[in-house]
Amino acid sequence: MKKVQAIIIGGGSAGLSAAVTLKKNGIEDVLVIEKDEEPGGILEQCIHNGFGLQTFQEQLSGPAYAERFVRMAEELNVRILLNTTVTKLTADRVVEYVNSEEGAVQVQADAVILAVGCYERPRGGINITGTRPAGIYTAGQAQRYLNIDGYMVGKRVFILGSGDIGLIMARRMTLEGAKVIGVAELMPYSNGLPRNMKQCLEDFDIPLYLSHTVSKVFGKDRLEKIEMVAVDENRNPIAGSEQYFDVDTLLLSVGLIPENHLADHAGIRMDPSTKGPVVDDRYMTSEEGIFACGNGLHVHDLVDYVSLQAARAAEGAAAYLRNGSPKGTPLCIKNGNQVSYCVPSQFYPEDPAEKLTVYFRVRTPMDNQQLVIRSGDKVIRTLKKRKLLPSVMEEAVLLKKDMEGLTEDITVEITEVAS
Amino acid sequence: MMEKELICVNCPMSCRLTVQIEENKVVSVSGNSCPRGKAYAETECIRPERILTTTVRITGGIHRVLPVISESEIPLDRIMDAMELIRSAQVKAPVQVGDVIMENILGTGVNIVAARSMDKFSCSDTSQK
C-alpha cells in the first residue's frame, strides 16, 4: 500500500488552508483529495463579495478568495488530486479513493484531516406535503446551476428559509431577471446576517414572512403553486392562515448539515449538537491521527473562520506527526445555558494547547448578556456581550494557564447581566 | 434633526449604525467599527451604492460563465441597468483575475473585472462542458 504523511479529504476553503499550514509547519508529504474538477469547493459558486476581510484585510468574491489559497498551495507544491472521490476511511487511517485514471486505490496516511464540508437539508428533511414536480431546489444547488453552469432555474421564485444562501439567492435571481415573490422563515427572526437582510431583500423590496412556512406544493410536471401558512410559537401551522403564491420555483435554504459519512464509517465519535465529529483542543477526533475542520466539523458563518480553524487543525496534525497525541485524559468543554454547541469540546488539563479559541452559537437572539466560562464553580472569565444572534458564530479564548491543572469540565454559558 | 438606524453592508460584521441627519446632510455617524461604516452611512442616506457581482458568458473556458465584480460601489438605482449591459458581454478564455471585462460601466467610472482566473478548456480534461 502507498504511504502518505498527511492526507486532506476535501480541497475547499478548509482543505486548502490546512494544506498550506501543514507545509508551513514542515510537513512535506501532503496530499489533498478533491472530488470536483478544480479546487476551491463551495467558494467557486459564492460569487458575491464579503470574503476575506479577516484573512486578507480586503473584500473579495468567493472565487477570488479561493484563488488566493490555490496560488499559495501551488507555490508550496501541495499535491491536489482532482476528480477524485474518497469512498472509505478507516480508524487506522487507510484512505480509499477512486478516480477515472487510477481506479480504486488505498493509501496509508500517518495523519488524516477531514475537510469534507457540509450538505444542504433537502425537501425530504422537512415536512412539505404535495406532489413531486420539477422546480424545487436547495438554494445552493440553484446557486451552482446559475453561477458555475450558467443556467437559470426559474422565473417566479419563492424561497423557504432566511439563511444566508437563501437571501443571497433572492438577490441573485432578481438581478438575473426572475421575480422573487417572497421569503418565508419558520422562526420569528431571520437566520441570515443582518447585512444580507438589508442588501438582498430590502434593496429589492422582497417581502420576508417571519413565523411562516411552506406547507404544500402543487404542480404535476413543474411546480405551479405553493401554500404558505403562519405558525404559532411552537412552530405549528395556524389553521386558516393559508396563502397561495403562483410560482414555478421553490428554493430551500433550510439548514446545513456536516457531511460525515466517512467519519461515521471510521467509527469517529459524533457530537449530536453540531452533527460533526467531537474534537479536542488540537482538532483531533476520537480516532488517533484523524483531525476535522471546516463546515464538516461545524457549520461556520464566515469563510475567514473556516480558514483560520482549518489552520489550527493542521497545526494540531503537524504537532501530532512530530510528537504524537497529547498527554493525559481530556476534560469536556460543555455548552451551558442558551449555548447550542461548543467546538472544540475537549481539552487536556495536563497538556493544554497554548491558546484555544472555542467557537459557539447561541440558541436565540439576545441583547446585553454576559458570557461566563467556568470550570465547576470556578469562573475562568466573564465577558459582556451587547448583541447575540444564532446566525453569528461567537468565540471565547482560553489560554494555557486557564486550562492547566483543571479537574472539572469547562462550561460556556450565557447569563443575564445583573443590573 | 432626524435620526436613522442603518445596517452597514460593507462586511459580514453588519454594524448597526445610528445616523444624525440635518437638512439632508449627515452630521454624525455612530456604531461603526471602521471608516468604511462612516462612508457607507453618508452615501446610504443620500444615494445608496452597492458592489455588483454577477457572471458573464465565456467561450473556450472550463465553465460557461465567468464571475465578475465591480471594482467599487455603483449606485443602487443603476444596478439593473448595469445588469442589462453586462448580460450582453461575452469574453474568451483564458482570463486572469482582475482583468477588465467592461470599462467605466454606465459612465460611473467603475470597471467590471473578472472575479477569478479561468483557463482554456483543454481536451485532456475529463469533464465535458
Contacts between the chains, C-beta under 8 A, distances in Angstrom:
chain1	res1	chain2	res2	distance
A	37	B	62	7.1
A	37	B	125	6.9
A	37	B	126	7.4
A	37	B	127	4.7
A	38	B	62	7.0
A	44	B	116	7.7
A	47	B	53	5.1
A	47	B	54	7.3
A	47	B	55	6.5
A	47	B	67	3.9
A	47	B	69	7.8
A	47	B	115	6.1
A	48	B	53	5.0
A	49	B	51	5.1
A	49	B	53	5.7
A	49	B	69	6.2
A	50	B	11	6.0
A	50	B	12	5.5
A	53	B	11	4.8
A	53	B	12	7.2
A	53	B	13	7.9
A	59	B	10	7.4
A	59	B	11	6.5
A	59	B	51	7.5
A	61	B	53	5.7
A	61	B	67	6.1
A	61	B	69	5.1
A	61	B	115	4.1
A	61	B	116	7.5
A	62	B	67	7.9
A	63	B	67	5.2
A	63	B	97	7.9
A	63	B	115	5.1
A	63	B	116	3.5
A	64	B	69	7.6
A	64	B	97	5.8
A	64	B	115	5.2
A	64	B	116	6.0
A	66	B	116	7.6
A	67	B	97	5.6
A	67	B	116	5.5
A	67	B	117	6.3
A	83	B	126	5.6
A	83	B	127	7.2
A	100	B	126	5.8
A	146	B	55	7.7
A	147	B	55	6.0
A	147	B	65	7.0
A	147	B	67	6.4
A	148	B	63	5.5
A	148	B	65	7.1
A	149	B	63	7.1
A	149	B	64	6.2
A	149	B	65	7.5
A	150	B	55	6.8
A	150	B	57	7.1
A	150	B	63	7.3
A	150	B	64	3.8
A	150	B	65	3.9
A	172	B	54	8.0
A	175	B	52	8.0
A	175	B	54	6.0
A	175	B	79	7.2
A	175	B	80	7.6
A	175	B	83	5.3
A	176	B	54	7.6
A	176	B	83	7.6
A	177	B	83	7.9
A	193	B	12	5.5
A	193	B	14	5.3
A	194	B	7	4.7
A	194	B	14	3.8
A	194	B	16	7.6
A	195	B	7	6.0
A	195	B	8	6.9
A	195	B	9	4.4
A	195	B	10	7.8
A	195	B	11	7.5
A	195	B	12	6.4
A	195	B	14	4.1
A	197	B	7	7.3
A	198	B	7	4.7
A	198	B	9	5.4
A	198	B	14	7.9
A	199	B	9	4.4
A	199	B	50	6.3
A	203	B	48	7.6
A	203	B	50	7.1
A	203	B	76	6.2
A	301	B	12	7.0
A	302	B	12	5.3
A	387	B	16	7.7
